[in-house]
Structure formats: C-alpha cells, structure tokens
Amino acid sequence: MAPSNLPFTLCSILEKDKLNGTNYADWIHNLRIVLRAKKKEENLDTPIPDEPADNAPAAEKNTYKKACDVDLEVSCLILACMELDLQLQLDNNYVAHDMIVALNDMF
C-alpha cells in the first residue's frame, strides 16, 4: 500500500529545484506532477470562476469559496517553489492561473 502522504513527499521535488528562470520547462513539469497527485492540476489551466452575486444560491457561493481556497493553496505552492526575485514579481495577489500565464510569457 502506498504511503498516504505521497503528495507531500512529491513537494520535495519542487523544493529541491526551485524555479530560477533557467529551468522553467522542468519546473512546470514537476509542478504539474505534484498538483496532479493532489488532484489540483486544473487550477493551472482554469481561472477561478467569477464571484457569485450576493443573492446567489448558497451552493454557488460554497463552490466559489472552495475554488478560492484551492487556488490559494496552489498559488502559495507556486510562490514557495521559486527563487525570491521571481516571487517578488508575482506576489501581487495573483491567482494560480494568472501566475502560470505570466510565467509562460516570461519564459
């Protein structure tokens, strides 16, 4: 039986080889592996939905909140696994999808 903390063990891949500007292809490949194991890879390719209106059903509001919570986790992982100078360029309340778009444009 596989260890239950496998996704957390995979995170060490990203800690070992932080994004530094010269290793983007390898870094994004490893990031996708880690997020796939956590079932959160879609956050890189799909923007979070628009915030529901105040009078929206509770289910819609809950779905939005869950999407924001997952996005926060993914965006923090992205930032934590890159060199400081790149963190400073992207740490402007970006969502994960926007960070990946910006990084794709940079590299």
C-alpha positions in Angstrom: 0.0 0.0 0.0 1.4 3.5 -0.9 2.0 5.9 1.8 -0.9 8.4 2.4 1.5 11.4 2.4 2.7 10.7 -1.1 1.6 14.2 -2.5 3.6 15.9 0.3 6.6 13.8 -0.4 6.4 14.9 -4.1 6.6 18.5 -3.0 10.2 17.9 -2.1 10.8 17.8 -5.9 9.8 21.5 -6.1 11.8 22.5 -3.0 14.9 20.9 -4.4 14.7 22.6 -7.8 13.1 25.9 -7.3 12.2 28.0 -10.4 15.1 30.3 -11.1 14.4 31.5 -14.6 16.6 28.9 -16.4 14.7 25.8 -15.5 11.1 26.7 -16.3 10.3 23.6 -18.5 11.5 21.2 -15.8 9.9 23.2 -13.0 6.4 23.4 -14.6 6.6 19.7 -15.5 7.4 18.9 -11.8 4.7 21.3 -10.6 2.1 19.5 -12.7 3.2 16.2 -11.3 2.8 17.4 -7.7 -0.6 19.1 -8.4 -1.9 16.0 -10.3 -1.1 13.9 -7.3 -3.1 16.4 -5.2 -5.9 16.5 -7.8 -5.4 20.2 -8.3 -3.6 20.4 -11.6 -6.7 22.0 -13.3 -6.0 25.2 -11.3 -3.1 25.9 -13.6 -5.2 25.9 -16.7 -8.6 27.2 -15.5 -9.2 30.6 -13.9 -11.3 30.7 -10.8 -14.9 31.5 -11.5 -16.3 35.0 -11.1 -17.6 35.7 -7.6 -21.3 35.0 -7.4 -23.8 37.8 -6.7 -24.9 38.4 -3.1 -28.3 36.8 -3.9 -26.8 33.7 -5.5 -27.7 30.3 -4.0 -25.6 29.0 -1.2 -24.4 26.1 -3.2 -22.9 28.5 -5.8 -21.3 30.6 -3.1 -19.8 27.4 -1.5 -18.4 26.3 -4.8 -16.8 29.6 -5.3 -15.3 29.6 -1.8 -13.9 26.1 -2.3 -12.4 27.2 -5.7 -10.7 30.2 -4.0 -9.4 28.0 -1.1 -7.8 25.5 -3.5 -6.4 28.4 -5.7 -4.8 29.9 -2.6 -3.1 26.6 -1.8 -1.9 26.2 -5.3 -0.7 29.8 -5.7 1.2 29.6 -2.4 2.9 26.4 -3.6 3.9 28.1 -6.8 5.4 31.0 -4.9 7.1 28.9 -2.3 8.9 26.9 -5.1 10.6 29.7 -6.9 13.5 32.0 -6.2 12.9 35.2 -4.3 13.3 37.6 -7.2 10.6 35.7 -9.1 8.3 35.6 -6.0 8.5 39.4 -5.7 7.5 39.8 -9.4 4.4 37.6 -8.9 3.3 38.2 -5.4 0.6 40.7 -6.2 -2.4 38.7 -5.2 -2.3 36.7 -8.4 -4.4 33.6 -8.7 -2.6 30.4 -9.8 -3.8 30.5 -13.4 -2.7 34.1 -13.8 0.8 33.3 -12.3 1.2 30.5 -14.8 0.1 32.8 -17.7 2.6 35.4 -16.5 5.4 32.8 -16.2 4.6 31.4 -19.6 5.0 34.9 -21.0 8.3 35.4 -19.2 9.8 32.1 -20.2 
